[in-house]
Amino acid sequence: MRGKLLGWIGTALLAQSAALSAMANELNLYTTREPKLVEPLLESFRNETGIEVNTIFLKDGLPERLEQEGAASPADVLMTVDIGNLVDLVDRGLTRPVESEALTAAIPENLRDKDGNWFALSLRARALYAAEGLDLTSFEYEDLADPEWKGRVCIRSGQHPYNVALTAAYVTHHGVDATRRWLEGVKANLARKPGGGDRDVARDIMGGICDIGVANTYYVGLMRSGAGGPEQREWASAIRLILPTFENGGTQVNVSGAAVAKHAPNRAEAIRLLEFLVSDEAQKIYAEANFEYPVKPGIPVSPLVGEFGALTVDPTDLTAIARERATASKLAEEVGFDN
C-alpha cells in the first residue's frame, strides 16, 4: 500500500511538473490592437523562443475586464494604443513594474514609465497633410491658428483621442489659457465641421475642400501601399506630409505600448516578450508592416515613411501629456470645437 501511495505521489508530482513546464512555455496577451497588426510580431517571437502566445483581443473594456478577473486573471502582457490608455492601466493598479536593462537601453526615457510600469513599442506622429504644390517647407502646430489658414483646415473630432493628445501636449507647452485661444483659432480656420477619420483629411484635400489638415503619419503609408485600395492611394498622391513641431520643441507623438499585468502568472515570459518587441528584428517589423516609427533609435523606417524626413520627437514626458487629457477635452468642449 505504501509503495502504491508513493507511486501515486510520484505520478502527481510528475504531472504537476509537466503542467508547470507547459505553463512556463506560454503566455497570455490581452491586446486592443487588431490581431493582424501584432501577429507578425508574435509569430517571430514564437519562432525565436518557442513560447506560445495566447492572444485575447479586446476592442473595448480592457481595464474593466482585468478588474473583474482580479487576482485570478490569466493576463500576462497588456498591449494597447494611446498613452492615455497605458497611464489609465497604471492609475487603476493593473500593472506590475518591470526592471529590464534591455528595455531601458532600447527605449528613450520620455517614452517609458519612470517606474517601469509601461513601455512604448512604436510611435505614430501627429502630422500635417498639405495639398501638393503648397509652398510649405516647415510648419509649427501653433500655426494652425494663424488667420492665414481661415477656411482651409480639415481635422477629425476634437474629442478623438488623437486630437485630445495633441491638445494635451499643447497645454504642457503653453498652458491652459493659450491652449484655449489656440483651439478657438483653429476652429475659426476650419473648412468643414470636424469629423470623419484621418484618411478623410487626405480625401478632402484632394477634393479641394481644404488645403491642410492634421492626421497621423502611418495612414499615409497605408494609403500609398495600396492597403486601403486604389481610391485611397489616389488620396495619398494628392498630398504631401510635413512633420510639424512645437515652437522650441519637437513633433508630437503617440504610442503603441505594453505593460506586464499585475497578476501575471507567467511574468518571466511576459518580460521576455516585451524585450523581444524592442529588439532590432521586431522594431523592423513595426516599421515595415505597420508604417509606424520604431521606438528604438537607429532602426530604419519604411521607405514610404522615410520620405517625410527625419522625425524629431518632442521631448515632453508622455505621462505629463496624459495627465492633461481631461483638461484638453474640457477645453475642446468649452470652445465648441466640434459644433
GUSE-276095 format. One record per residue: residue in three letters; x, y negated, z negated of N, C-alpha, C in turn. Coordinates in steps of 0.001 Angstrom, whole numbers, plus 500000, padded with zeros to 6 digits. Layout:
BEGIN
ALAXYZXYZXYZ/...
//
This chain:
BEGIN
MET500833501204500000500000500000500000500867498747500000/ARG501943498804499148502847497664499060503530497421500402/GLY503880498519501099504513498389502407503589497754503421/LYS502294498172503367501318497593504291501139496102504024/LEU501112495744502709500932494342502339502092493505502855/LEU503325494019502686504498493303503183504452493172504709/GLY503919494252505360503788494200506810502810493140507252/TRP501658493067506514500662492037506849501237490636506650/ILE501966490474505529502554489158505246503555488778506339/GLY504379489804506726505356489538507781504693489153509081/THR503615489874509421502879489563510647502295488164510597/ALA501725487818509420501130486492509262502176485398509406/LEU503359485644508784504421484649508881504907484482510311/LEU505008485599511029505419485518512427504401484752513260/ALA503112485017512989502045484329513716502084482836513429/GLN502300482514512118502371481104511740503565480430512401/SER504699481155512430505895480615513054505670480367514538/ALA504987481305515204504701481147516632503792479955516886/ALA502811479800515977501874478678516124502604477355515962/LEU503485477284514961504232476050514752505158475763515920/SER505748476835516467506627476674517619505866476126518814/ALA504650476683519016503822476210520128503442474758519933/MET503101474400518655502713473031518367503873472081518639/ALA505094472541518312506261471696518490506620471521519959/ASN505953472259520847506245472181522266505151471447523029/GLU504379470650522304503333469874522943503062468622522139/LEU502340467707522733501882466519522020500595466038522646/ASN499880465194521926498580464700522368498657463195522612/LEU498323462795523821498377461397524223496968460838524360/TYR496671459790523593495428459041523771495783457805524603/THR495146457651525741495509456554526628494289455857527214/THR494395454530527319493358453758528006493777453481529452/ARG494963453912529837495420453769531214494842454896532053/GLU494488454577533282493947455580534180494919456750534303/PRO494423457989534182495316459156534250496220459181535476/LYS495704458737536635496515458786537859497734457868537775/LEU497669456847536885498790455932536741499890456507535857/VAL499510457352534903500504457875533965500944459297534301/GLU500182460010535118500512461408535383501897461601536005/PRO502329460749536959503697460941537479504763460874536391/LEU504546460013535407505482459895534292505451461139533417/LEU504243461620533125504102462781532250504632464048532911/GLU504432464148534219504945465315534934506470465341534882/SER507077464185535052508526464111534970509009464461533567/PHE508290464011532549508634464322531157508539465823530887/ARG507473466443531384507320467894531212508478468649531860/ASN508824468232533056509894468921533778511227468796533055/GLU511453467648532450512736467415531788512820468075530414/THR511706468089529673511753468529528271511054469851528006/GLY510145470266528888509345471454528629508209471206527663/ILE508035469960527228506965469607526294505685469314527074/GLU504620469982526726503334469776527382502630468573526765/VAL502033467741527611501304466568527133499825466755527412/ASN499038466794526353497582466885526470497031465462526486/THR496457465061527608496033463675527796494544463515527542/ILE494218462573526660492816462223526386492618460786526856/PHE491840460599527934491603459270528488490408458632527791/LEU490623457432527261489572456692526564489474455308527195/LYS488452455098527999488309453797528647488092452707527605/ASP487291453004526594486996452056525518487004452796524181/GLY487106452016523118486892452583521785488045453377521208/LEU489279453086521635490422453818521092490556453630519579/PRO490550452400519054490693452253517598489563452939516829/GLU488349452810517357487194453414516673487318454940516635/ARG487797455515517714487990456970517763489009457407516702/LEU490105456683516610491135457026515630490626456859514202/GLU489874455805513960489340455582512611488352456670512233/GLN487562457112513182486595458175512916487297459500512623/GLU488367459779513336489086461030513136489903461039511847/GLY490363459863511442491102459757510192492371460590510180/ALA492683461149509003493916461925508828493918463203509653/ALA492753463640510115492659464865510916492885464605512403/SER493169463350512777493339463020514193494505463789514799/PRO494301464379515976495401465073516657496284464140517477/ALA495943462844517536496671461900518388498122461766517941/ASP499027461835518889500447461627518626500930460292519176/VAL500592460018520451501006458777521103499774458012521552/LEU499798456696521338498706455812521742499241454891522831/MET498641454952524009499125454149525143497992453253525633/THR498289451969525783497248451043526203497856449878526971/VAL496993449043527518497391447861528274496945446623527507/ASP497728445565527544497458444280526917498028444254525500/ILE498820443234525239499465443089523941498437443001522818/GLY497284442409523114496255442297522088495802443651521576/ASN495662444616522482495235445955522070496285446638521206/LEU497559446422521520498626447013520715498655446414519313/VAL498523445095519237498537444435517934497310444834517113/ASP496176445016517771494971445466517060495197446819516388/LEU495864447730517089496138449045516519496989448924515263/VAL497956448022515302498819447809514128498014447198512987/ASP497237446163513309496468445462512282495457446376511591/ARG494981447379512311494000448298511733494653449510511070/GLY495968449472510972496680450521510258496660451867510950/LEU496707451865512293496561453101513055497867453565513687/THR498959452873513383500253453224513957501247453595512861/ARG502346454182513271503402454583512342504721454040512870/PRO505477453316512049506727452725512525507720453780513006/VAL508497453384514000509495454269514595510844453574514552/GLU511877454317514179513245453832514291513936454649515373/SER514365453976516427514986454674517552515997453763518220/GLU517249454171518237518271453379518910518000453287520407/ALA517458454368520987517178454368522425516132453315522773/LEU515114453166521939514059452197522210514540450767522002/THR515257450523520916515715449158520658516785448724521654/ALA517563449676522162518589449327523145517979449018524507/ALA516876449685524844516283449542526176515322448369526278/ILE514663448010525164513569447031525217513997445732524558/PRO513921444605525269514261443315524666513436443049523403/GLU514021442299522496513444442111521161512041441524521194/ASN511792440573522105510477439929522126509397440805522760/LEU509791442004523249508838442903523895508599444170523073/ARG508882444098521796508597445206520880508320444648519496/ASP507599445431518707507269445009517356508519445030516489/LYS508685443999515679509894443893514863509991445016513839/ASP508849445627513489508843446735512534508749448099513215/GLY508796448116514541508791449382515260507436450025515413/ASN506367449233515325505017449803515434504548449956516872/TRP505040449133517797504668449266519212505841448864520089/PHE505813449365521324506898449114522270506312448877523650/ALA506727447795524301506338447566525695507055448569526585/LEU506360449055527611506924450039528540507030449504529964/SER506164448552530312506230447920531630505585446549531529/LEU505877445706532510505415444315532486504604443998533735/ARG503641443117533554502944442503534689502940440997534432/ALA503328440217535439503428438775535275502149438097535741/ARG501772437023535044500629436200535449501152435182536448/ALA500801435387537708501453434680538799500502433708539492/LEU501056432997540457500280432093541296500202432677542688/TYR498970432871543203498767433210544600498575431890545336/ALA499279431716546424499191430467547184498986430759548657/ALA498229429902549318497995430072550747499308429972551514/GLU499462430851552503500645430785553362500715429402554018/GLY501917428865554064502092427551554679502029426415553686/LEU501595426697552463501550425661551437502974425364550979/ASP503342424109550936504720423730550628504938423739549119/LEU505192424934548588505455425096547155506702425944546982/THR507682425406546296508882426190546016508940426609544553/SER508256425874543712508194426213542287506873425696541738/PHE506524426203540578505232425830540001505308426094538504/GLU504689425220537729504569425425536285503096425600535932/TYR502816426414534927501426426638534519500743425314534196/GLU501501424375533664500933423072533326500357422383534564/ASP500906422678535752500481422028536991499057422407537406/LEU498528423493536876497172423914537251496125422864536899/ALA496451421998535926495506420951535516495755419634536239/ASP496730419585537133497044418355537857495901418024538821/PRO495411416788538825494311416398539733494602416650541203/GLU495868416823541552496231417142542930495502418388543435/TRP495153419295542492494545420567542870493032420585542697/LYS492419419428542596490967419356542399490237420072543539/GLY489354421015543163488587421769544136489387422802544901/ARG490584423154544399491475424023545185491934425282544429/VAL491391425516543230491878426605542378490814427703542222/CYS491237428958542330490371430107542052490959430913540897/ILE490069431466540086490522432256538939489359433117538451/ARG489682434232537804488623435055537215488193434445535879/SER487282435069535182486728434526533949487806434113532946/GLY487573432982532312488485432531531268488476433416530048/GLN487458434283529943487359435197528810487938436570529127/HIS488413436759530350489046438041530653490363438132529886/PRO490709439323529379491938439458528588493187438895529252/TYR493295439000530586494470438466531278494576436949531077/ASN493420436261531205493444434809531068493438434366529614/VAL492840435154528746492924434850527312494387434894526876/ALA495129435882527374496545435987527024497330434785527553/LEU497027434345528782497708433177529339497402431930528508/THR496133431758528156495744430598527344496385430672525966/ALA496447431867525388497096432037524084498578431674524171/ALA499216432039525278500618431666525468500757430147525567/TYR499788429513526231499812428047526340499712427413524945/VAL498874427996524088498745427494522709500078427579521984/THR500790428697522159502071428840521461503093427820521953/HIS502967427386523203503910426411523748503523424974523421/HIS502221424676523440501803423270523407500822422915522292/GLY500287423886521591499328423583520535497891423565521030/VAL496970423487520073495546423624520375495008422462521197/ASP495295421227520789494711420062521468495173419975522919/ALA496457420200523145496977420145524515496387421262525362/THR496150422414524749495569423532525496494131423236525872/ARG493392422592524973492015422214525306491997421273526500/ARG492881420283526505492945419338527631493347420061528910/TRP494255421006528796494690421775529960493533422583530538/LEU492781423256529692491634424034530164490603423139530841/GLU490376421962530278489441421030530901489948420607532283/GLY491262420398532382491839420011533669491754421121534699/VAL492037422355534266491940423495535191490497423666535650/LYS489559423562534710488144423702535078487745422647536117/ALA488225421428535937487891420346536877488458420620538270/ASN489477421476538354490113421759539635489570423004540338/LEU488618423682539721488137424937540288487370424726541592/ALA487595425639542527486887425613543801485580426377543725/ARG485475427259542752484264428053542559484178428447541089/LYS483035428959540691482854429405539319483802430572539036/PRO484438430584537861485335431694537546484594433030537586/GLY485257434043538122484619435353538189485377436279539109/GLY484843437489539263485470438488540108486740439018539480/GLY487604439579540321488869440122539857490038439373540461/ASP491228439801540130492419439126540638492542439254542150/ARG492177440401542698492278440573544144491316439653544889/ASP490214439295544240489268438372544863489875436989545064/VAL490858436652544252491555435375544427492239435349545797/ALA492912436455546145493560436535547466492521436474548580/ARG491424437184548395490352437168549404489844435753549633/ASP489624435005548535489039433675548658490033432661549211/ILE491321432885548966492325432029549604492315432267551112/MET492242433527551536492175433839552959490922433233553580/GLY489828433212552815488572432674553322488483431159553285/GLY489537430501552786489549429042552773488777428418551632/ILE488345429222550662487601428692549523488524427919548589/CYS489752428391548451490713427734547578492106427843548194/ASP493042427096547630494416427101548124495366427856547206/ILE495073427847545923495899428549544959495009429270543949/GLY495585430234543252494832430943542223495774431681541289/VAL495220432102540166496011432798539149495640434275539154/ALA496657435153539214496400436592539277497676437341538909/ASN497550438631538668498698439439538281499533439860539485/THR500814440040539258501746440381540328501461441744540957/TYR501152442753540124501095444109540680499965444310541672/TYR498947443450541619497861443579542587498349443315544011/VAL499339442442544154499876442179545486500565443432546019/GLY501317444115545148501927445373545563500900446402545987/LEU499822446507545203498762447466545530498109447129546867/MET497836445842547089497186445443548334498113445634549534/ARG499350445215549394500283445304550524500672446741550839/SER500590447614549859500930449020550088499849449757550854/GLY498657449149550931497534449803551592496681450616550642/ALA497021450611549340496263451413548368494816450959548258/GLY494567449680548561493201449167548491492490449146549829/GLY493117449713550857492504449748552175492979448611553059/PRO492659448683554353493137447676555317492621446272555038/GLU491415446172554491490863444846554207491710444116553173/GLN492079444825552098492871444193551058494295443904551529/ARG494809444725552415496129444433552987496071443107553741/GLU494958442846554415494787441586555134494725440416554162/TRP494041440610553011494001439549552000495414439199551551/ALA496201440242551278497553440021550767498443439330551786/SER498181439575553065499004438953554098498732437453554211/ALA497612437000553640497234435594553742497807434751552611/ILE498505435390551672499032434652550526500516434914550347/ARG501131434041549590502451434354549058502388434183547548/LEU503270434845546868503220434855545415504369434052544843/ILE504053433223543879505041432399543182505003432771541711/LEU506160432866541094506243433165539666506344431849538898/PRO505219431367538352505261430104537618506015430285536301/THR506369429180535703506959429196534369506279428135533518/PHE506424428272532230506050427177531343507158426128531377/GLU506791424899531158507789423849531027508753424242529899/ASN510023424309530217511055424731529253510844426167528776/GLY510261426987529635510045428391529261510155429287530477/GLY509599430480530375509642431432531479508257431805531945/THR508176432889532702506909433375533237506171434192532179/GLN504878433929532062504075434654531078503852436083531541/VAL504106437029530661503909438432530985502972439083529978/ASN502303440125530443501582441020529552502187442405529760/VAL501775443355528975502485444636528968501535445817528980/SER502061446938529435501512448216529010502489448707527956/GLY501975449372526949502853449774525862502306450965525116/ALA503033451379524109502635452574523372503108452490521930/ALA502515453347521119502851453449519702502694454900519272/VAL503324455240518175503116456552517576501955456444516595/ALA501012457375516694499822457354515844500187457597514384/LYS499421456999513497499708457078512063499808458512511565/HIS498906459365512012498860460745511507499389461744512537/ALA500281461299513411500789462161514484501292463495513950/PRO500690464618514358501171465926513907502474466353514592/ASN502775465735515727503987466089516476504835464828516662/ARG505276464273515553505925462965515575507238462980516350/ALA508036464002516164509325464065516855509128464082518366/GLU508130464853518826507849464937520256507286463605520756/ALA506501462937519909505945461640520280507067460623520514/ILE508029460593519613509155459671519771509956460025521019/ARG510076461304521267510825461734522450510152461250523732/LEU508811461259523751508098460747524924508344459255525091/LEU508258458485524003508497457049524101509909456777524614/GLU510878457516524111512257457321524561512412457677526039/PHE511713458703526471511760459055527888511168457942528740/LEU510094457316528274509404456304529065510226455035529269/VAL511304454864528512512196453728528770513522454197529371/SER513576455452529795514759455944530497514792455363531898/ASP515955455417532535516081454898533896515087455584534832/GLU514958456899534687514072457655535568512628457195535452/ALA512134457082534216510734456702534002510489455251534396/GLN511437454387534110511266452981534461511210452787535975/LYS511935453604536717511850453555538181510466453992538662/ILE509880454967537966508533455419538336507521454302538100/TYR507639453625536954506758452478536693506859451464537833/ALA508078451196538261508283450173539287507752450601540643/GLU507996451855541022507669452307542378506217452752542526/ALA505661453380541492504304453916541602503237452886541256/ASN503531451994540290502507451078539789502774449615540133/PHE503913449333540795504264447962541175504355447034539964/GLU504767447598538828504978446807537625506466446500537480/TYR506773445554536618508168445262536320508656446210535232/PRO509810446825535426510376447640534356510673446771533134/VAL510513447333531980510821446591530759512320446639530473/LYS512975447666530994514405447842530746515209447009531738/PRO516060446126531262516862445303532171517730446164533089/GLY517887445693534329518772446363535262518115447383536164/ILE516852447721535913516143448683536762515542447928537948/PRO515789448348539172515268447614540332513751447706540427/VAL513140446643540906511698446624541103511375447160542488/SER510093447422542729509663447828544063509979446715545061/PRO510386447069546284510645446033547296509441445124547519/LEU508234445653547354507038444841547547506879443803546440/VAL507547444025545316507534443080544203508799442226544214/GLY509896442821544625511173442112544614511195440880545492/GLU510374440873546533510367439716547432509803438472546762/PHE509184438627545567508654437458544857509777436640544234/GLY510951437232544110512061436564543435512280437136542049/ALA513321436677541400513682437194540078512682436719539030/LEU512314437626538145511389437311537054512177436865535833/THR511874435656535351512436435168534098511329435225533045/VAL511390436221532190510315436445531219510323435354530158/ASP509153434807529878509045433824528805509497434469527495/PRO510382433830526749510945434461525560510041434449524337/THR508874433830524423507979433772523269507609435174522798/ASP507666435386521506507327436689520938505880437051521279/LEU505669438253521819504333438653522254503358438767521099/THR503838439142519928502940439222518770502403437841518422/ALA503250436814518518502810435444518250501719435031519233/ILE501875435423520503500849435128521505499553435856521175/ALA499659437120520798498463437905520475497694437294519315/ARG498397436698518376497738436084517215496900434869517604/GLU497143434314518800496394433129519246495228433476520163/ARG494952434763520339493891435154521278492525434629520868/ALA492209434727519594490899434253519136490764432750519381/THR491824432005519116491815430561519376491640430286520861/ALA492356431043521696492268430854523144490856431108523653/SER490243432177523187488878432499523603487895431417523159/LYS488083430927521947487202429877521427487341428598522241/LEU488565428248522615488782427040523412488110427150524780/ALA488224428313525417487582428512526715486070428356526590/GLU485527428839525476484077428694525255483712427239525002/GLU484519426540524211484228425151523860484184424246525093/VAL485092424480526043485118423616527238484164424099528317/GLY483471425218528043482545425760529038483250426206530292/PHE484398426852530133485242427178531283484504428028532317/ASP483716428973531879483050429895532824481691429392533295/ASN481261428235532839479929427737533201479909427079534587/
//
